[in-house]
Amino acid sequence: MTKRMIIMLVLVGLLFGGIFGFQAFKGKMIKKFMTSQGIPPQTVSAIKAENSPWLHQFRAIGSLQAVRGTDLAPEVSGLVAKISFVSGQEVKAGTSLLELDASADLAKLQALKATAELAQKTYQRDRLQFQERAVSQATLDVDMAAVKTAEAQVAEQQALVDKKIIKAPFAGRLGIRAADMGQYLNAGTKIVTLQSLDPIYVDFFLPQRSLGQVVTGMTVKIVADSFAGKTFTGEIKAINPKVDSDTRNIQIRAVVRNPDHLLLPGMFVTTEIEIGEAKPEITLPQTAISFNPYGNIVYLVKQKGTDKDGKPILAAEQKFVTTGATRGDEIAVLEGLQEGDMVVTTGQLKLHNGTPVVINNSIIPASDPAPMPKDE
């Protein structure tokens, strides 16, 4: 029995030894095969770095505001007796828009006018009597005070009657009517908005570093997403003399001609100010730049010899660059690249120095200096 047990243990040991030995041999051969194969090439897209005319610009989001705009409301309370406008109407300055019931005020005005006429006649009669020394100077002074008081009361009542008629203070376009016939309006209740649309203001903010380059009279281009492909032109009219202490930005106001009334107060627009003259700069799609806290990098495609079939072997090489301003999908590269360098535009996440690459430009990232939104 002991001899059989020993033989069995030897056989089991040989069996397990063979299994473990085979697994170790297989792992060694796989490792050797993978080592002989090298790092698999990664597919990327790439373009040549080229110089293109670059005009330095300041871009900002602006907000439109009417040169003259207000919400019309009565100064006094009353019942709406007449409405003389429709929503969206273009009106001239001084156009009567709405009248409140003023019958009681008109009656009081007539009574005050009668009192003023009587005071005037009394004064004229006493003045003649004063010339005959029939009344004293004191009586004449009292009569004059009565005349002035009566005239002042008439003027006050006339102003109250005039306030019952709401007129357009300037020419412009009316909004949607917010009052109806027979409605009782309290003082200050909005009736309708009135906006002057041509010209129109655009207000926007630029960083304080732009102060030395932006002056009044410069041309501003305005683009609104509501009107794709259409550019409006304006002129800088005012620069705020105070920098916002929270954002360190400066407010700028430009005036834009708007003869077709396409631009409306409250809309947001993109503003663009061109600075200086166009200079050649190396530009790349923004997707080509890897932005990092320690520096911005790109990957160049370099030839590292040829394979056995004579085809070039390409590999990635990391390069630090200094970037400048952006323009749509483009970005200017100030330092770190030479014209003609082949730069990776997509696929950088899987690259490091020396990674073999294969270029496939079937899909190229956008590089439009002025991209516009498109409906899918």
Order of alpha helices (4+ residues) and beta strands (2+ residues): alpha-beta-beta-beta-beta-beta-alpha-alpha-beta-beta-beta-beta-beta-beta-beta-beta-beta-beta-beta-beta-beta
